[in-house]
Amino acid sequence: MIRRALPHLCLVGSIMMLTFIVIDFFNRAMHFIGGNEVFNTFLLIFTLLVLVSSIWTICDHRRSQR
């Protein structure tokens, strides 16, 4: 059960983080994420990697069920 739910939870979490990053980029007053640009860059890269990994895992699970 957790093997099927975890990629979906990671997908939702990464989309939420991308939303926060975009909002923080356009409106610094919201201050969702700290001001360190290096951290923000690594957070963006990590979020994109989690997004791709979760989509890949979901597709792999669906292919194996067929």
mmCIF file of the N, C-alpha and C atoms, coordinates in Angstrom:
data_MODEL
# 
_entry.id   MODEL 
# 
loop_
_atom_site.group_PDB 
_atom_site.id 
_atom_site.type_symbol 
_atom_site.label_atom_id 
_atom_site.label_alt_id 
_atom_site.label_comp_id 
_atom_site.label_asym_id 
_atom_site.label_entity_id 
_atom_site.label_seq_id 
_atom_site.pdbx_PDB_ins_code 
_atom_site.Cartn_x 
_atom_site.Cartn_y 
_atom_site.Cartn_z 
_atom_site.occupancy 
_atom_site.B_iso_or_equiv 
_atom_site.pdbx_formal_charge 
_atom_site.auth_seq_id 
_atom_site.auth_comp_id 
_atom_site.auth_asym_id 
_atom_site.auth_atom_id 
_atom_site.pdbx_PDB_model_num 
ATOM 1   N N  . MET A 1 1  ? 0.813  -1.198 0.000   1.00 0.00 ? 1  MET A N  1 
ATOM 2   C CA . MET A 1 1  ? 0.000  0.000  0.000   1.00 0.00 ? 1  MET A CA 1 
ATOM 3   C C  . MET A 1 1  ? 0.862  1.269  0.000   1.00 0.00 ? 1  MET A C  1 
ATOM 4   N N  . ILE A 1 2  ? 1.863  1.286  0.886   1.00 0.00 ? 2  ILE A N  1 
ATOM 5   C CA . ILE A 1 2  ? 2.711  2.476  0.964   1.00 0.00 ? 2  ILE A CA 1 
ATOM 6   C C  . ILE A 1 2  ? 3.539  2.640  -0.306  1.00 0.00 ? 2  ILE A C  1 
ATOM 7   N N  . ARG A 1 3  ? 3.846  1.506  -0.954  1.00 0.00 ? 3  ARG A N  1 
ATOM 8   C CA . ARG A 1 3  ? 4.637  1.568  -2.182  1.00 0.00 ? 3  ARG A CA 1 
ATOM 9   C C  . ARG A 1 3  ? 3.877  2.282  -3.294  1.00 0.00 ? 3  ARG A C  1 
ATOM 10  N N  . ARG A 1 4  ? 2.563  2.186  -3.289  1.00 0.00 ? 4  ARG A N  1 
ATOM 11  C CA . ARG A 1 4  ? 1.750  2.872  -4.299  1.00 0.00 ? 4  ARG A CA 1 
ATOM 12  C C  . ARG A 1 4  ? 1.434  4.311  -3.878  1.00 0.00 ? 4  ARG A C  1 
ATOM 13  N N  . ALA A 1 5  ? 1.323  4.566  -2.590  1.00 0.00 ? 5  ALA A N  1 
ATOM 14  C CA . ALA A 1 5  ? 0.926  5.890  -2.112  1.00 0.00 ? 5  ALA A CA 1 
ATOM 15  C C  . ALA A 1 5  ? 2.092  6.879  -2.074  1.00 0.00 ? 5  ALA A C  1 
ATOM 16  N N  . LEU A 1 6  ? 3.283  6.399  -1.773  1.00 0.00 ? 6  LEU A N  1 
ATOM 17  C CA . LEU A 1 6  ? 4.434  7.291  -1.599  1.00 0.00 ? 6  LEU A CA 1 
ATOM 18  C C  . LEU A 1 6  ? 4.774  8.118  -2.837  1.00 0.00 ? 6  LEU A C  1 
ATOM 19  N N  . PRO A 1 7  ? 4.811  7.554  -4.045  1.00 0.00 ? 7  PRO A N  1 
ATOM 20  C CA . PRO A 1 7  ? 5.090  8.405  -5.212  1.00 0.00 ? 7  PRO A CA 1 
ATOM 21  C C  . PRO A 1 7  ? 4.033  9.481  -5.427  1.00 0.00 ? 7  PRO A C  1 
ATOM 22  N N  . HIS A 1 8  ? 2.775  9.163  -5.123  1.00 0.00 ? 8  HIS A N  1 
ATOM 23  C CA . HIS A 1 8  ? 1.724  10.161 -5.276  1.00 0.00 ? 8  HIS A CA 1 
ATOM 24  C C  . HIS A 1 8  ? 1.875  11.285 -4.250  1.00 0.00 ? 8  HIS A C  1 
ATOM 25  N N  . LEU A 1 9  ? 2.240  10.925 -3.017  1.00 0.00 ? 9  LEU A N  1 
ATOM 26  C CA . LEU A 1 9  ? 2.469  11.941 -1.993  1.00 0.00 ? 9  LEU A CA 1 
ATOM 27  C C  . LEU A 1 9  ? 3.673  12.815 -2.343  1.00 0.00 ? 9  LEU A C  1 
ATOM 28  N N  . CYS A 1 10 ? 4.725  12.209 -2.881  1.00 0.00 ? 10 CYS A N  1 
ATOM 29  C CA . CYS A 1 10 ? 5.890  12.983 -3.313  1.00 0.00 ? 10 CYS A CA 1 
ATOM 30  C C  . CYS A 1 10 ? 5.538  13.914 -4.469  1.00 0.00 ? 10 CYS A C  1 
ATOM 31  N N  . LEU A 1 11 ? 4.690  13.441 -5.372  1.00 0.00 ? 11 LEU A N  1 
ATOM 32  C CA . LEU A 1 11 ? 4.245  14.269 -6.493  1.00 0.00 ? 11 LEU A CA 1 
ATOM 33  C C  . LEU A 1 11 ? 3.481  15.492 -5.993  1.00 0.00 ? 11 LEU A C  1 
ATOM 34  N N  . VAL A 1 12 ? 2.561  15.285 -5.075  1.00 0.00 ? 12 VAL A N  1 
ATOM 35  C CA . VAL A 1 12 ? 1.786  16.405 -4.516  1.00 0.00 ? 12 VAL A CA 1 
ATOM 36  C C  . VAL A 1 12 ? 2.697  17.366 -3.757  1.00 0.00 ? 12 VAL A C  1 
ATOM 37  N N  . GLY A 1 13 ? 3.627  16.813 -2.961  1.00 0.00 ? 13 GLY A N  1 
ATOM 38  C CA . GLY A 1 13 ? 4.555  17.664 -2.214  1.00 0.00 ? 13 GLY A CA 1 
ATOM 39  C C  . GLY A 1 13 ? 5.463  18.475 -3.109  1.00 0.00 ? 13 GLY A C  1 
ATOM 40  N N  . SER A 1 14 ? 5.941  17.878 -4.187  1.00 0.00 ? 14 SER A N  1 
ATOM 41  C CA . SER A 1 14 ? 6.836  18.617 -5.086  1.00 0.00 ? 14 SER A CA 1 
ATOM 42  C C  . SER A 1 14 ? 6.075  19.704 -5.845  1.00 0.00 ? 14 SER A C  1 
ATOM 43  N N  . ILE A 1 15 ? 4.831  19.451 -6.212  1.00 0.00 ? 15 ILE A N  1 
ATOM 44  C CA . ILE A 1 15 ? 4.033  20.495 -6.870  1.00 0.00 ? 15 ILE A CA 1 
ATOM 45  C C  . ILE A 1 15 ? 3.763  21.636 -5.903  1.00 0.00 ? 15 ILE A C  1 
ATOM 46  N N  . MET A 1 16 ? 3.504  21.304 -4.634  1.00 0.00 ? 16 MET A N  1 
ATOM 47  C CA . MET A 1 16 ? 3.310  22.366 -3.632  1.00 0.00 ? 16 MET A CA 1 
ATOM 48  C C  . MET A 1 16 ? 4.577  23.194 -3.460  1.00 0.00 ? 16 MET A C  1 
ATOM 49  N N  . MET A 1 17 ? 5.750  22.525 -3.390  1.00 0.00 ? 17 MET A N  1 
ATOM 50  C CA . MET A 1 17 ? 7.002  23.255 -3.227  1.00 0.00 ? 17 MET A CA 1 
ATOM 51  C C  . MET A 1 17 ? 7.304  24.128 -4.438  1.00 0.00 ? 17 MET A C  1 
ATOM 52  N N  . LEU A 1 18 ? 7.035  23.622 -5.644  1.00 0.00 ? 18 LEU A N  1 
ATOM 53  C CA . LEU A 1 18 ? 7.228  24.454 -6.840  1.00 0.00 ? 18 LEU A CA 1 
ATOM 54  C C  . LEU A 1 18 ? 6.322  25.675 -6.805  1.00 0.00 ? 18 LEU A C  1 
ATOM 55  N N  . THR A 1 19 ? 5.108  25.502 -6.319  1.00 0.00 ? 19 THR A N  1 
ATOM 56  C CA . THR A 1 19 ? 4.190  26.634 -6.180  1.00 0.00 ? 19 THR A CA 1 
ATOM 57  C C  . THR A 1 19 ? 4.749  27.657 -5.201  1.00 0.00 ? 19 THR A C  1 
ATOM 58  N N  . PHE A 1 20 ? 5.259  27.187 -4.059  1.00 0.00 ? 20 PHE A N  1 
ATOM 59  C CA . PHE A 1 20 ? 5.840  28.105 -3.069  1.00 0.00 ? 20 PHE A CA 1 
ATOM 60  C C  . PHE A 1 20 ? 7.068  28.820 -3.625  1.00 0.00 ? 20 PHE A C  1 
ATOM 61  N N  . ILE A 1 21 ? 7.897  28.106 -4.395  1.00 0.00 ? 21 ILE A N  1 
ATOM 62  C CA . ILE A 1 21 ? 9.090  28.722 -4.981  1.00 0.00 ? 21 ILE A CA 1 
ATOM 63  C C  . ILE A 1 21 ? 8.694  29.818 -5.964  1.00 0.00 ? 21 ILE A C  1 
ATOM 64  N N  . VAL A 1 22 ? 7.703  29.545 -6.811  1.00 0.00 ? 22 VAL A N  1 
ATOM 65  C CA . VAL A 1 22 ? 7.262  30.541 -7.790  1.00 0.00 ? 22 VAL A CA 1 
ATOM 66  C C  . VAL A 1 22 ? 6.637  31.744 -7.086  1.00 0.00 ? 22 VAL A C  1 
ATOM 67  N N  . ILE A 1 23 ? 5.802  31.504 -6.084  1.00 0.00 ? 23 ILE A N  1 
ATOM 68  C CA . ILE A 1 23 ? 5.192  32.612 -5.343  1.00 0.00 ? 23 ILE A CA 1 
ATOM 69  C C  . ILE A 1 23 ? 6.269  33.441 -4.658  1.00 0.00 ? 23 ILE A C  1 
ATOM 70  N N  . ASP A 1 24 ? 7.253  32.771 -4.054  1.00 0.00 ? 24 ASP A N  1 
ATOM 71  C CA . ASP A 1 24 ? 8.333  33.486 -3.373  1.00 0.00 ? 24 ASP A CA 1 
ATOM 72  C C  . ASP A 1 24 ? 9.184  34.277 -4.358  1.00 0.00 ? 24 ASP A C  1 
ATOM 73  N N  . PHE A 1 25 ? 9.352  33.772 -5.582  1.00 0.00 ? 25 PHE A N  1 
ATOM 74  C CA . PHE A 1 25 ? 10.134 34.477 -6.595  1.00 0.00 ? 25 PHE A CA 1 
ATOM 75  C C  . PHE A 1 25 ? 9.438  35.764 -7.026  1.00 0.00 ? 25 PHE A C  1 
ATOM 76  N N  . PHE A 1 26 ? 8.128  35.713 -7.217  1.00 0.00 ? 26 PHE A N  1 
ATOM 77  C CA . PHE A 1 26 ? 7.406  36.884 -7.697  1.00 0.00 ? 26 PHE A CA 1 
ATOM 78  C C  . PHE A 1 26 ? 6.994  37.836 -6.584  1.00 0.00 ? 26 PHE A C  1 
ATOM 79  N N  . ASN A 1 27 ? 6.843  37.346 -5.367  1.00 0.00 ? 27 ASN A N  1 
ATOM 80  C CA . ASN A 1 27 ? 6.424  38.190 -4.258  1.00 0.00 ? 27 ASN A CA 1 
ATOM 81  C C  . ASN A 1 27 ? 7.287  37.870 -3.039  1.00 0.00 ? 27 ASN A C  1 
ATOM 82  N N  . ARG A 1 28 ? 8.394  38.560 -2.910  1.00 0.00 ? 28 ARG A N  1 
ATOM 83  C CA . ARG A 1 28 ? 9.333  38.305 -1.814  1.00 0.00 ? 28 ARG A CA 1 
ATOM 84  C C  . ARG A 1 28 ? 8.719  38.621 -0.447  1.00 0.00 ? 28 ARG A C  1 
ATOM 85  N N  . ALA A 1 29 ? 7.667  39.417 -0.405  1.00 0.00 ? 29 ALA A N  1 
ATOM 86  C CA . ALA A 1 29 ? 7.035  39.758 0.867   1.00 0.00 ? 29 ALA A CA 1 
ATOM 87  C C  . ALA A 1 29 ? 6.364  38.547 1.510   1.00 0.00 ? 29 ALA A C  1 
ATOM 88  N N  . MET A 1 30 ? 5.970  37.548 0.719   1.00 0.00 ? 30 MET A N  1 
ATOM 89  C CA . MET A 1 30 ? 5.351  36.347 1.277   1.00 0.00 ? 30 MET A CA 1 
ATOM 90  C C  . MET A 1 30 ? 6.352  35.561 2.118   1.00 0.00 ? 30 MET A C  1 
ATOM 91  N N  . HIS A 1 31 ? 7.612  35.565 1.704   1.00 0.00 ? 31 HIS A N  1 
ATOM 92  C CA . HIS A 1 31 ? 8.740  34.973 2.434   1.00 0.00 ? 31 HIS A CA 1 
ATOM 93  C C  . HIS A 1 31 ? 8.456  33.523 2.843   1.00 0.00 ? 31 HIS A C  1 
ATOM 94  N N  . PHE A 1 32 ? 8.048  32.702 1.862   1.00 0.00 ? 32 PHE A N  1 
ATOM 95  C CA . PHE A 1 32 ? 7.855  31.283 2.119   1.00 0.00 ? 32 PHE A CA 1 
ATOM 96  C C  . PHE A 1 32 ? 9.181  30.572 2.345   1.00 0.00 ? 32 PHE A C  1 
ATOM 97  N N  . ILE A 1 33 ? 10.198 30.986 1.608   1.00 0.00 ? 33 ILE A N  1 
ATOM 98  C CA . ILE A 1 33 ? 11.489 30.314 1.635   1.00 0.00 ? 33 ILE A CA 1 
ATOM 99  C C  . ILE A 1 33 ? 12.542 31.333 2.055   1.00 0.00 ? 33 ILE A C  1 
ATOM 100 N N  . GLY A 1 34 ? 13.585 30.861 2.739   1.00 0.00 ? 34 GLY A N  1 
ATOM 101 C CA . GLY A 1 34 ? 14.636 31.751 3.210   1.00 0.00 ? 34 GLY A CA 1 
ATOM 102 C C  . GLY A 1 34 ? 15.317 32.521 2.093   1.00 0.00 ? 34 GLY A C  1 
ATOM 103 N N  . GLY A 1 35 ? 16.092 33.506 2.442   1.00 0.00 ? 35 GLY A N  1 
ATOM 104 C CA . GLY A 1 35 ? 16.699 34.396 1.467   1.00 0.00 ? 35 GLY A CA 1 
ATOM 105 C C  . GLY A 1 35 ? 17.990 33.911 0.844   1.00 0.00 ? 35 GLY A C  1 
ATOM 106 N N  . ASN A 1 36 ? 18.507 32.755 1.252   1.00 0.00 ? 36 ASN A N  1 
ATOM 107 C CA . ASN A 1 36 ? 19.768 32.253 0.728   1.00 0.00 ? 36 ASN A CA 1 
ATOM 108 C C  . ASN A 1 36 ? 19.557 31.709 -0.681  1.00 0.00 ? 36 ASN A C  1 
ATOM 109 N N  . GLU A 1 37 ? 20.197 32.310 -1.669  1.00 0.00 ? 37 GLU A N  1 
ATOM 110 C CA . GLU A 1 37 ? 19.991 31.939 -3.069  1.00 0.00 ? 37 GLU A CA 1 
ATOM 111 C C  . GLU A 1 37 ? 20.546 30.552 -3.386  1.00 0.00 ? 37 GLU A C  1 
ATOM 112 N N  . VAL A 1 38 ? 21.635 30.151 -2.722  1.00 0.00 ? 38 VAL A N  1 
ATOM 113 C CA . VAL A 1 38 ? 22.192 28.821 -2.953  1.00 0.00 ? 38 VAL A CA 1 
ATOM 114 C C  . VAL A 1 38 ? 21.196 27.759 -2.493  1.00 0.00 ? 38 VAL A C  1 
ATOM 115 N N  . PHE A 1 39 ? 20.631 27.963 -1.312  1.00 0.00 ? 39 PHE A N  1 
ATOM 116 C CA . PHE A 1 39 ? 19.625 27.031 -0.801  1.00 0.00 ? 39 PHE A CA 1 
ATOM 117 C C  . PHE A 1 39 ? 18.408 26.980 -1.720  1.00 0.00 ? 39 PHE A C  1 
ATOM 118 N N  . ASN A 1 40 ? 17.965 28.128 -2.181  1.00 0.00 ? 40 ASN A N  1 
ATOM 119 C CA . ASN A 1 40 ? 16.808 28.169 -3.079  1.00 0.00 ? 40 ASN A CA 1 
ATOM 120 C C  . ASN A 1 40 ? 17.079 27.418 -4.376  1.00 0.00 ? 40 ASN A C  1 
ATOM 121 N N  . THR A 1 41 ? 18.291 27.519 -4.899  1.00 0.00 ? 41 THR A N  1 
ATOM 122 C CA . THR A 1 41 ? 18.648 26.807 -6.123  1.00 0.00 ? 41 THR A CA 1 
ATOM 123 C C  . THR A 1 41 ? 18.649 25.300 -5.892  1.00 0.00 ? 41 THR A C  1 
ATOM 124 N N  . PHE A 1 42 ? 19.276 24.859 -4.795  1.00 0.00 ? 42 PHE A N  1 
ATOM 125 C CA . PHE A 1 42 ? 19.291 23.432 -4.495  1.00 0.00 ? 42 PHE A CA 1 
ATOM 126 C C  . PHE A 1 42 ? 17.888 22.905 -4.201  1.00 0.00 ? 42 PHE A C  1 
ATOM 127 N N  . LEU A 1 43 ? 17.066 23.709 -3.548  1.00 0.00 ? 43 LEU A N  1 
ATOM 128 C CA . LEU A 1 43 ? 15.680 23.305 -3.277  1.00 0.00 ? 43 LEU A CA 1 
ATOM 129 C C  . LEU A 1 43 ? 14.901 23.146 -4.572  1.00 0.00 ? 43 LEU A C  1 
ATOM 130 N N  . LEU A 1 44 ? 15.100 24.033 -5.512  1.00 0.00 ? 44 LEU A N  1 
ATOM 131 C CA . LEU A 1 44 ? 14.434 23.931 -6.806  1.00 0.00 ? 44 LEU A CA 1 
ATOM 132 C C  . LEU A 1 44 ? 14.888 22.680 -7.554  1.00 0.00 ? 44 LEU A C  1 
ATOM 133 N N  . ILE A 1 45 ? 16.180 22.418 -7.572  1.00 0.00 ? 45 ILE A N  1 
ATOM 134 C CA . ILE A 1 45 ? 16.698 21.221 -8.247  1.00 0.00 ? 45 ILE A CA 1 
ATOM 135 C C  . ILE A 1 45 ? 16.162 19.960 -7.583  1.00 0.00 ? 45 ILE A C  1 
ATOM 136 N N  . PHE A 1 46 ? 16.183 19.915 -6.259  1.00 0.00 ? 46 PHE A N  1 
ATOM 137 C CA . PHE A 1 46 ? 15.677 18.755 -5.531  1.00 0.00 ? 46 PHE A CA 1 
ATOM 138 C C  . PHE A 1 46 ? 14.186 18.534 -5.795  1.00 0.00 ? 46 PHE A C  1 
ATOM 139 N N  . THR A 1 47 ? 13.425 19.602 -5.799  1.00 0.00 ? 47 THR A N  1 
ATOM 140 C CA . THR A 1 47 ? 11.988 19.499 -6.047  1.00 0.00 ? 47 THR A CA 1 
ATOM 141 C C  . THR A 1 47 ? 11.716 18.977 -7.446  1.00 0.00 ? 47 THR A C  1 
ATOM 142 N N  . LEU A 1 48 ? 12.444 19.452 -8.436  1.00 0.00 ? 48 LEU A N  1 
ATOM 143 C CA . LEU A 1 48 ? 12.265 18.963 -9.803  1.00 0.00 ? 48 LEU A CA 1 
ATOM 144 C C  . LEU A 1 48 ? 12.660 17.492 -9.927  1.00 0.00 ? 48 LEU A C  1 
ATOM 145 N N  . LEU A 1 49 ? 13.718 17.092 -9.232  1.00 0.00 ? 49 LEU A N  1 
ATOM 146 C CA . LEU A 1 49 ? 14.128 15.687 -9.256  1.00 0.00 ? 49 LEU A CA 1 
ATOM 147 C C  . LEU A 1 49 ? 13.081 14.786 -8.608  1.00 0.00 ? 49 LEU A C  1 
ATOM 148 N N  . VAL A 1 50 ? 12.504 15.225 -7.511  1.00 0.00 ? 50 VAL A N  1 
ATOM 149 C CA . VAL A 1 50 ? 11.444 14.456 -6.856  1.00 0.00 ? 50 VAL A CA 1 
ATOM 150 C C  . VAL A 1 50 ? 10.226 14.365 -7.762  1.00 0.00 ? 50 VAL A C  1 
ATOM 151 N N  . LEU A 1 51 ? 9.900  15.441 -8.435  1.00 0.00 ? 51 LEU A N  1 
ATOM 152 C CA . LEU A 1 51 ? 8.762  15.449 -9.362  1.00 0.00 ? 51 LEU A CA 1 
ATOM 153 C C  . LEU A 1 51 ? 8.975  14.424 -10.482 1.00 0.00 ? 51 LEU A C  1 
ATOM 154 N N  . VAL A 1 52 ? 10.133 14.450 -11.115 1.00 0.00 ? 52 VAL A N  1 
ATOM 155 C CA . VAL A 1 52 ? 10.428 13.519 -12.200 1.00 0.00 ? 52 VAL A CA 1 
ATOM 156 C C  . VAL A 1 52 ? 10.474 12.080 -11.688 1.00 0.00 ? 52 VAL A C  1 
ATOM 157 N N  . SER A 1 53 ? 11.100 11.874 -10.534 1.00 0.00 ? 53 SER A N  1 
ATOM 158 C CA . SER A 1 53 ? 11.205 10.538 -9.969  1.00 0.00 ? 53 SER A CA 1 
ATOM 159 C C  . SER A 1 53 ? 9.836  9.961  -9.612  1.00 0.00 ? 53 SER A C  1 
ATOM 160 N N  . SER A 1 54 ? 8.968  10.762 -9.041  1.00 0.00 ? 54 SER A N  1 
ATOM 161 C CA . SER A 1 54 ? 7.646  10.254 -8.670  1.00 0.00 ? 54 SER A CA 1 
ATOM 162 C C  . SER A 1 54 ? 6.802  9.947  -9.903  1.00 0.00 ? 54 SER A C  1 
ATOM 163 N N  . ILE A 1 55 ? 6.874  10.781 -10.923 1.00 0.00 ? 55 ILE A N  1 
ATOM 164 C CA . ILE A 1 55 ? 6.135  10.496 -12.160 1.00 0.00 ? 55 ILE A CA 1 
ATOM 165 C C  . ILE A 1 55 ? 6.664  9.214  -12.798 1.00 0.00 ? 55 ILE A C  1 
ATOM 166 N N  . TRP A 1 56 ? 7.972  9.050  -12.811 1.00 0.00 ? 56 TRP A N  1 
ATOM 167 C CA . TRP A 1 56 ? 8.593  7.865  -13.379 1.00 0.00 ? 56 TRP A CA 1 
ATOM 168 C C  . TRP A 1 56 ? 8.155  6.601  -12.618 1.00 0.00 ? 56 TRP A C  1 
ATOM 169 N N  . THR A 1 57 ? 8.130  6.687  -11.291 1.00 0.00 ? 57 THR A N  1 
ATOM 170 C CA . THR A 1 57 ? 7.730  5.546  -10.477 1.00 0.00 ? 57 THR A CA 1 
ATOM 171 C C  . THR A 1 57 ? 6.265  5.204  -10.673 1.00 0.00 ? 57 THR A C  1 
ATOM 172 N N  . ILE A 1 58 ? 5.410  6.213  -10.752 1.00 0.00 ? 58 ILE A N  1 
ATOM 173 C CA . ILE A 1 58 ? 3.980  5.973  -10.980 1.00 0.00 ? 58 ILE A CA 1 
ATOM 174 C C  . ILE A 1 58 ? 3.776  5.288  -12.330 1.00 0.00 ? 58 ILE A C  1 
ATOM 175 N N  . CYS A 1 59 ? 4.459  5.758  -13.364 1.00 0.00 ? 59 CYS A N  1 
ATOM 176 C CA . CYS A 1 59 ? 4.335  5.134  -14.684 1.00 0.00 ? 59 CYS A CA 1 
ATOM 177 C C  . CYS A 1 59 ? 4.852  3.701  -14.665 1.00 0.00 ? 59 CYS A C  1 
ATOM 178 N N  . ASP A 1 60 ? 5.948  3.465  -13.952 1.00 0.00 ? 60 ASP A N  1 
ATOM 179 C CA . ASP A 1 60 ? 6.505  2.121  -13.861 1.00 0.00 ? 60 ASP A CA 1 
ATOM 180 C C  . ASP A 1 60 ? 5.542  1.169  -13.150 1.00 0.00 ? 60 ASP A C  1 
ATOM 181 N N  . HIS A 1 61 ? 4.914  1.628  -12.088 1.00 0.00 ? 61 HIS A N  1 
ATOM 182 C CA . HIS A 1 61 ? 3.937  0.801  -11.370 1.00 0.00 ? 61 HIS A CA 1 
ATOM 183 C C  . HIS A 1 61 ? 2.739  0.480  -12.254 1.00 0.00 ? 61 HIS A C  1 
ATOM 184 N N  . ARG A 1 62 ? 2.295  1.449  -13.027 1.00 0.00 ? 62 ARG A N  1 
ATOM 185 C CA . ARG A 1 62 ? 1.152  1.201  -13.901 1.00 0.00 ? 62 ARG A CA 1 
ATOM 186 C C  . ARG A 1 62 ? 1.495  0.229  -15.021 1.00 0.00 ? 62 ARG A C  1 
ATOM 187 N N  . ARG A 1 63 ? 2.732  0.308  -15.547 1.00 0.00 ? 63 ARG A N  1 
ATOM 188 C CA . ARG A 1 63 ? 3.148  -0.631 -16.590 1.00 0.00 ? 63 ARG A CA 1 
ATOM 189 C C  . ARG A 1 63 ? 3.269  -2.052 -16.042 1.00 0.00 ? 63 ARG A C  1 
ATOM 190 N N  . SER A 1 64 ? 3.725  -2.183 -14.813 1.00 0.00 ? 64 SER A N  1 
ATOM 191 C CA . SER A 1 64 ? 3.898  -3.518 -14.239 1.00 0.00 ? 64 SER A CA 1 
ATOM 192 C C  . SER A 1 64 ? 2.566  -4.169 -13.874 1.00 0.00 ? 64 SER A C  1 
ATOM 193 N N  . GLN A 1 65 ? 1.517  -3.374 -13.689 1.00 0.00 ? 65 GLN A N  1 
ATOM 194 C CA . GLN A 1 65 ? 0.195  -3.933 -13.374 1.00 0.00 ? 65 GLN A CA 1 
ATOM 195 C C  . GLN A 1 65 ? -0.468 -4.518 -14.600 1.00 0.00 ? 65 GLN A C  1 
ATOM 196 N N  . ARG A 1 66 ? -0.075 -4.100 -15.759 1.00 0.00 ? 66 ARG A N  1 
ATOM 197 C CA . ARG A 1 66 ? -0.716 -4.584 -17.001 1.00 0.00 ? 66 ARG A CA 1 
ATOM 198 C C  . ARG A 1 66 ? -0.240 -5.936 -17.380 1.00 0.00 ? 66 ARG A C  1 
# 
